[in-house]
Amino acid sequence: MSEISKAQLAANRVNAALSKGHRTEEGQKRSSLNAMQHRLTRCTVLLPREKRQDYDAFSREVFSQFKPASPMEREKVQLIVDQLWRLRRAAAIENALMGMMDPEGAEEIEIDTGVVRQLATLASHVQRIQRVLREAQKQLEEMQRIRHLRGDRQMAPVITMQKVKSQRSRVKGQK
């Protein structure tokens, strides 16, 4: 970073002292988006304003659907739960942003470039979340397919023995 002259620094300070921020409602609304944090990329999935019981109920539903049988499968299902939760949050954020551009009772939609930028950023986060979700689902399906194949092979001798016993009992019953 290059250093600025003392004169430039003094001019910057004078200008900053004169600045009172955005004066119009539109400008204030736009600048309020500057610090918007969607937290779609956070390590912690649950935000303070989100209810733990809602997340837990949702998590149980998804785990019940996929029925993981190993630690690796449980990790993949947990990743799926987290990504689906983030997608829900993204949808809520999108609705809120669209509401800023289209307030109730407005006859026309007002295009706000700040909101449009936020929507574009949100869309890129949603695409990343969807990629992670698809990959996790694909990996989980492959793990479960392999587990079922192994289970079928391990069960084959037991099934064969049951068939033999069944056939023997039928033969004994015919005598």
Summary of the structure (lengths in Angstrom):
residues: 175
radius of gyration: 29.2
end to end distance: 98.6
largest distance: 113.8
contacts: 393
relative contact order: 0.09
helix: 75%
strand: 0%
